Amino acid sequence: MSLAQRRILLGVSGGIAAYKSCELVRRLRDLDADVRVVMTESATHFVSATTFQALSGQSVRVSLWDAQAEAAMGHIELARWAERILIAPASADILARLAHGLADDLLTTLCLASAAPLYVAPAMNQQMWAHASVQTNVETLRQRGVHLLGPASGDQACGDVGNGRMLEAHELRDALAASFGDGSLAGLKVIVSAGPTYEDIDPVRFIGNRSSGRMGFAVAQAAALAGAQVTLVAGPVSLATPAGVTQRIDVRSAAQMHAEVLAAAAQADIYIAAAAVGDFRPNEVSAHKLKKTCDGAGLSLQLSENPDILASLSAQPTHPFLVGFAAETQDVASYAKQKLSRKGLDMIAANQVGEGLGFEAADNALSVYWADGSIDLPRVAKAELARQLITQVAQRYRASRAG
Ligand code: C5P
């Protein structure tokens, strides 16, 4: 893992976890990162600027109105300089200011003025973290493509126990290092499908599923970070296109996803099918909203099966390296292995859905199977899990092409 010469702007906001950010600067410097620290005014009440200056070997900035510092490196220049911005700790206040686009101090101004990917490591009392306003702000930021690192659960400085602890310095450092990718898919074209599909019943109703698309979007991002040229075919989701994705094609139904993936597959080296494709669609889509009869007769829908995208591809004489997903509620391993052979896949990533894992959760765990091997990727945030999955896919892909 390397961060050599990587330009990291570390934003420190006001919270007791600021003491952990001193350690973070050390860990980033261990990997030869070039670190500049910007503190909010509140942060200086927890740790002094002199501490960060000594650790980073660079002057620390707090105010937008520091004429001397502006003359040395203007704030716009600093915003352009950064390859990554990490705010650790990110207090409830700075999350709110970021979510609303405020630029009332140097750090928030830099975040608006920079095109660098933004990472936030929240740290606060568990009750604050659980507050609806904080959660709404976090969701806004997430949808805008801001990367959330943590928080973790456990003992808090205030004596509470719960969710809101900042991740440890080494975890934050590893996440930043991973964000630069390893080039394992360099030069390859990868299609990723993500999200649910909606099968229309009438102009206002559809049959859908609970896929959020987050795992597939994380996979698309991880593939892009690994150097691939990525086409993301997305079902109806409300997620920002991950940085580095070359092309995004939005679809609604399984039939549309089938058509778009097959069209793109002719040029692709790898297809990763992370979408939760609807298995059935209504035989007929009513042109007008179906009316209640109020006679207790109910309504029967005739459904027909959608074509299987992966199976269609594997039936073709030449096709990309195929990676499927299997979301199961029981007997994960045996169902996944059956799917691997039935659909003619090169790899399958299986997960148990339910109990805080799977479709709507922030974390996930996967067991990955291929013809003569398997690996368990334990529960972790979807972005990190996607990175680990891509490492496996790259290895198996290279092995299959070498053999
Ligand atoms: O058979 P099942 O739907 O559980 O298989 C899941 C895997 O198959 C996923 O990778 C999904 O994207 C893919 N799939 C597909 N075409 C379908 C249904 C599922 O490619 N019509």
Residues whose N, C-alpha, C, O or C-beta is under 5 A from the ligand:
A	BS01	C5P	A273 A274 A275 A276 V277 G278 N306 P307 D308 I309 L310 V323 G324 F325 A326
